[in-house]
Amino acid sequence: MTTTRFAIIPGWIVTDTRLKGRDLQVLCLLGRHTDKHGWCRRSQVKMAGQLECARSTVQASLDRLSIIGVVEKHLEVSKDGRDSAHWYRVIFDQKVAEEDFEEWESEEFDPVSGAVYSTPPADISAPPADPESAPPADSGSAPINDPYLTTPDQLGERARARDLRDEEENPRSVERRFKKWWHAWPGYLDDSEMNAVRCWQALTPEQRKACEDLTPVYLAARDKMGRTKAKAASTYLSERQWERLAHADVPTTSAPSALHNPFSKAWQGNALACLLGPESPMPQMTASQARMVAQGGPLGERVRREHRERWAWPKVSGMYRDAQDKRGSLVSAPIVSASEAFRSFHVNSPEVAAWKRLYATQGWPWPEMGKHEWICFPTADGVDDGSILAALDAFKRMVTGDRGDEHAA
C-alpha cells in the first residue's frame, strides 16, 4: 500500500435508506489504503483511530456495507488463532437485470406527459408584445422594509410558526424522526424500511406526532398480551394501529418517556430490560461467516457469538452506538422507577467484573465504555455469580411486575 488513493463512492448506494454518514467515511478510508488490485487490508482499530470513533462503530459500518452489498470482506485468520486485520474491497458496479435497462430507457427517453414549453416551436412565430405601456410609477416613496417596525409579539408568532413549519414540512426533519422511530421498532432488521418510509411520509404531521408518542404504549400493550411476533412496520403505519389504544386495556395516565445519559441508572436499566426480553430475528450470516461457524473451533464460536451479540438485541445495539457518540436514550417511567436502587460502580471494580461474567454467560453484548469510568447496576449482596444472578432476577421481577413469594404467608 505505497500509493494513497481516493475511494469513489458507488452511485447506486447513495439512495439506500440503510446508509449512514459514517459509512461514507469508512468507504473513503478504505480507498485511501487500497492496493492496485482493489483490496484493502486495514485494522479496524487503526481505522477507528483515524476516524476518531470506537472500533465497534467501524465494525458496525463495515457489517452494514457488507449487507448492502457495497463491501466484500475476506476474513484473515492468523496462525495462532488471534485477531488479524481483514481484507476489504469496495464493489463499484451493481449487477443489473436486463429488464431494468429497458425500464430506465423508457423513463429517460419517452415523451414527458403534460409538459409545458415556455417557447413556441421553430415554425410558429411568437405573439407580438402588448402595445399597452406600463402604468406610471407611484409618486410616493417605496415602502421601507425595516425589521424594527415588527413588534416583538409578531416576531414571536413568526418564530413559532417557522419552527412548526420546519418540524412538520422539512424533509430532513421528517426523515430524522422516522429513523429514530424505526430503530426502536421491534424486528426492524428483517423488515422493509422502504415500505415503512412510504407509509411514514403518507401520514399527516399530527398523525406522525401521535405515532411517535403512542408507539411505546402500543408495544407495552402487546407485551402485556403476550404477543412476541414482530409486526410489519408498514402495516402498523398504514393502518394507524396506535389509534386502537383507545379501546385497549392500557393505562392512559402513564408518564412519558424521558431522555437519560449513557450508563446512568435508568439507561442501564433500560438496556438490561431489553436483554431480558426475547431475541429479535437475526439476518443471515455472510458466506465466509457461515463457513467458519460450520468448521467449529474457537474461531467459529467467536464468529457465532459476535453475530448474535450484534443482531439479537437491536435496541441495545442502537443504545450502545448512541452512547459512543455521547447520546442518551429514551427510557419509560416504569423502567426509571425499577432502576432507582441501582448503584454506580467503577469499571475496574469487582462488581463490574462480576457483571461482565454474567453478560458473557448469557451471551449478551457488553458496551464499549470509551472514556466513561462509571456504570450503574443493581445492588447485589456479593460479587459471586449467585449474588449477581439474584440481583438480576430481582430487577426482572420489578420490571415484569411479578412479586414472586415476597408477600407469601
N, C-alpha and C positions, 0 to 999 in steps of 0.2 A: 504494500500500500504506500507507494512512494509519491504518487501524484494526487493532489487534492482535486476532487471532482465535486460537482454540484448536482443534486438529485432533481430530476424533472418530475413534478407531482403528476401522476397519471390523471388525465382529464376526466376519465369515466368514473372516478370516485368522489369528485367534489360535490355531487348532489346526493351522495349516500347519507341518509339521516343518522346512520350509526357512527359516522366520522366525528371525531373531536379535534379541537385545536391542537392538543398535544400530539396527536397522530401525525400532523403535518410536520412538526418539528422533528419527530423521530424519522420520518421519511427523508427529510433533508440531511439529517445527521448520518443516516445510512449511506446516502450518496457521497458524502464527504470522505467516506472510508471504503468506497467500493473499488475493487481491482478492475483490471482491464477485461476480465471475464464476466463482470457484472455481479460479483459476490462480495459480501462484506462480512468479515469476522470481527466482532466487536463485543467486548464485555458489557453486560447490562449495567454493571457498577460504574464503569467509565462513562457510558452514555448518560447515566443519571447524574454523574458529576458535571458533565458538560452542560446539561440542561438545568442543573440546579434543582433537582427534584428527587423523590425517593425512587429506589430501584423498582419497587413494586409498581410505580406509575409507568415506568418504561416497559415493564413486563406486561402490564395490562394493555398498554397501547399496542405492543407487538402482537399480543394474542388477538386483539380486536382487528388489527390489519390483516392477520392471517385468516380470520373468519370471513372478513370482507372479500379476501382473495387478492389482495394487492401485494402481500409479502409472502414469500416462500421461505420456510425455515428448515434448516438441516441441523439436528441436534448432534453435537460433537461430544463424545464420551471419552474422558481421559483414561489412561491405562490403570490408574489407581482407583477409579470409580468416583473421583471428586468432581465438583462442578467445573465445567470448561466453557469457554466462550463459544457460542453457536455461530453458524453461517446463516446469512440472510440475503435475499435477493428481491429487489423491487420488480414487480410484474407490471410492465408498462402497457401491454396490449391485452385487452379482454377478448376472449373468443366470442364472436358474434355469429348468430344464426343467419341463414340466407334470407329468411322472411323478414328479419329486422332491417336488412338493407333495402328491401322493397318498400317497407313502411316508411323508412327515413326518406327515401327518394320521393315518395308521393307527398310527404309533408313538406319537403323542401321546394319542389318544383311545380306542384299543382297550383291552379289559379286560386287566389285568395278570395273567398266569397264575401260579399258585402263591402269590398274595398272602395274607398272614395279617393279619387285622384284630384289633387289640387290644381293641376294644369290640364288644359284640353289636349286631345291628341293632335299630332302634327298637321293633319288635313282639315282641322277645324280652327278657324280664326277665333281669337279671344274677343269677348264683347268689349265695346268701347267704354272708356271711363265715363263716369257720371258727370255731365257738364255742370251740374249744380255746384257752386263753390261752397267751401266750408263755412260754417257760421262764424261771425266775428268773435274774437276773444272777449271775455267779460272784462269790463274796465276795472273791476275790483282786483285786489291783490290775491295771490294764490293762498290757499289755506295753509296754516302753519302746523306741521306735524311735530308738536312739542310733547315729549313724554311726560313733562312735568304738569301738563294740563290734565292728565289722567289721575283720578283720585285714588287714594290707597285702597278703597273698597273695590274699585274697578280692577286694580292690579291684582288684588287677591282673588277676585272672581275669575279673572283670566288665567291666573296660575293654576287654580283648582281645575278649571275646565281643560287646560292644557295637560295637566298631569293625568286626568281621567282619560282624555283622548289618547295620550301616549300609551297609557296602560292597556287600553282596550283595542286600539287600532294599529299600534306599532307592530309590524310583523315579527320583529326580533323579540319584543316582549312576549307576544303570543307563543312564539317558538320556545323561548326560555322557560315560560311557565309550563308548557307541555312537557319539556324534558324533565323538569322537577317532578311533575305528576307521574310521568311514565316510569321513571326509575324507582318509584315507590309502589308500582303496581305489581302484585304477585304474578310470577311466571312471565315477566316481560321478555326474558331471554329467548323464549320459544314462540313469542307472539309476533304478529306483523306490525311493525312500527309504522310502516307506510299507511296501512289501513287506519290505524289509530290516529295518525296525524290528520288524515282527511276528515274523519269524524269530529276531531277536536276543532278544526277550523270551521266546520259547519255549525258549531254551536254559537249562540249569541254571547256577548260579553257577560251578561247576567248568568247564563247557564254555565259558562266556564267557571265563574267565581263560585257558584253553588256546587259544582262538581269538585273543585279543589277543597272546599270547606267540608263537604259531606262524605267524600270518599273514605277517609279514615273511619267514620262512624259506620258506613256501609260494610267495610271489611270486618270491623269488630262484630257487627251483627251476624255476618256469615260465619265467623269463627264461633260465635255463641251457638249457632245452629249446627255446628259440627261439619260444615262444608269445607273441604280442603282442596277440591279440584279447581284449578285456576280457570277463570273465565276470560274469554277473548276481550281485550280492551275495547276493540271497535264495537262489539255488541253492547258492552256496558255504556259506551258513549252515545251510540246511535239511539239506543232505547232510553237513555237518560234514567238509568235504573236507580240512581241515588234519590230520585223523586219518590220511590216506593217506601222510603223510610217513614213517611207519614203514617203508613199502615203497618209498620213493623213494630215489634215489641223491643224498642231500644230506648235508652234514656235520652230525653230531649234537653236536659239541663246540664249535660256534661261540659266540663271546662274545655276550652280549645287547646290544641297542642301549642307548645312553646319551643323556641329555639334554645338549645343548650350546647355549651362548648365541648370540644372533644375531650374525652377521658374524664369528664365530670361524673358525678353520681348518676344523674338522670341519663346522660349519654351512654354510660357503660351499662346501666340497667336496661336501656332500650336494645343495646347490642346483645346482651345475654338473653333477653326475652325472645329476640328473633332466632338466636341459635338454639333455643329450647323448642322452637316451633318446627313444623315439618320442613323437609328439604324441598327445594324447587327442582323442577325438571332441568337437567343439565344438557348443554349442547354436546354433540358427538366430538370425540377426540379427533385430532388430525391423524393421518395415516401413520406418521412416524411415532406419534404418541401411543397409538393403539398397538403398534408392533412392539414397542418397549414394554408396555404393560403385559402383553401376551408372553414375552420372553421371561417375565418374572424377575426375581432377584431384587437387590436393594434399589437399583435404578428404576426398575419398573414400578416398585412400590412407591418410590418418591414421586414419579410422574402421576400415578393414580391419585395419591394424596393431594398433590398440588392442584390437580384438576378439580377435585371435589371441593377443596377449600376455596377455590376461586369462583365456582359457579353454583354451589348448592345453596348458598345464602346470599342472593344478590343484593338485598337491602343492606346487609352487614358489609359486603364488599364496597357498596356505594358510600357508606358511612366512613369506612377506612380511607377511601380515596379523598373524600371531602376533608377528613382530618389532616391529611398530608398537605392540603392547601389551606389549612387553618380555618376551615369552615365547619360550623356546628351542624346539628341535625334537629329536626322537629321531634319532640317527644310528647306523647299523650299524657294527660293528667294522671291516669291510674299508674302508669309506669313511674312517673315522677314520685308519686306517693310511695310506691313499693320500694324505691331505691333510696329513700330518705336516710335509712340507717346504714348506708354504705360508708366505708372509711377510705381515706386516701393513703396509699402505700407507695413508697419509693420503688422504682423499677428494679433496684438491686436488693430489695428486702426478701427475707424468707417467704413472706406471704405471697408476693408476686411470683416467686419461683414455684410455689405450690399450685397457684392458679395456672401457671404455664403447663405444669404436668397434667392438670385436669384437661386443659384445652387439647393437649397432644393425645390424651387417652380418648377423648370424644371425637377427635379428628376435626376440631374447629380451627379456623384461621386466627392467628394471633396478629394484632395490629402492629404496624411499624411505628414506633414511638417517636422517631426523629430526635428532636431536642427536648421533648417532653420527658420529665423525670418522675412524674407522679401519675398514678392511675387509681381509680376507685373500684372497690369490690365489696361484696357482702362480708360482714364481720363473721369470722369463724372462731371456734373455741381453741383451735390449734393450727399448726401448719402441716399436719399429716394429711394424707389423702382422704381418710374417712371424715375428718372435720371439714375439709373444704367441700366435699360432696354433700355433707349435711347442710352446710350453709347455702349451697346451690339449690337443694331441694326445698329449703325454707323459702327462698326467694321465689321459686317456681310456684309454690302454694299461694303466695301472696298475689302473684300475677294472675293465676287462674281462678283465685277465689276459693280454692279448696283448703279448708282449715284443718283437714285431717282429723286426728284424735285429740286436738287441742282442748276441746270443750267436752270430751267424753267424761262420763261419770266415773 
